[in-house]
Amino acid sequence: MTGRLHVQRLPLARLLPALASAAPLIESPNMAPRQPVSAIRMAQGRMTLSPLFWGLTPPWLKVLDHAPHCARAETLSKRAMFQEAFNARRCVIPVSGFYVWKPQARNKQPYLVTHVQRAPLLLGALWCRYHTTLTTFTDSTALISVPANACLSPLTDRLPVVIAPEDVTTWLDPNTDPDQLTPLLMPAPLELLGAFPVSRHVNNPAFQSPSCAHPVGPMLRWTVPQEL
């Protein structure tokens, strides 16, 4: 599952004209769980950008390190930890890419997965609220993962679900029937995403250089065989 994000220079106003940015975008070339992350959700009927803690922390969670940063799409309606949030509290996390690690004989090779045209991606997620007092609270989030498509499955078996901009309103609306959301919980189209290998420096979450996203090899992307 994805455990790192790349978030930099996202033209969100152009991508989602209805977005009301209540807070600045949190940027990082190597964003790890247990940190604040910017998410888009509905607030008083408006799309709003705000910071959430990356790692779902329901009120009964006793150990912060147990806060899941990803939830499998197949378990959303089965696990109490996710069911209520999925039914009423969904969000998207805007990113410029996310990292996955390809298993190899002696180590793992990190790859940065991006839109093939390097456009922003909107990753489907859910969120919950934990009240510390009657007036103070912490909001947290977890990405939703689905099986990797045929193009990227050689790198990893699961990827975050990508929500298309035209589906964002349906996804965020708390009144949307959950049955309408099932078609959105699918692997990304083959032609949408590509991935290229990057330096193993990204393995260290403290490494925050722009070089995290520098390719060290060609992009893996879907190509349609040419007919002879």
Salt bridges, closest charged atoms under 4 A:
GLU74 OE1 - ARG158 NH2 2.75
GLU84 OE2 - ARG89 NH1 3.87
ASP139 OD2 - ARG41 NH2 2.94
ASP139 OD1 - ARG129 NE 2.76
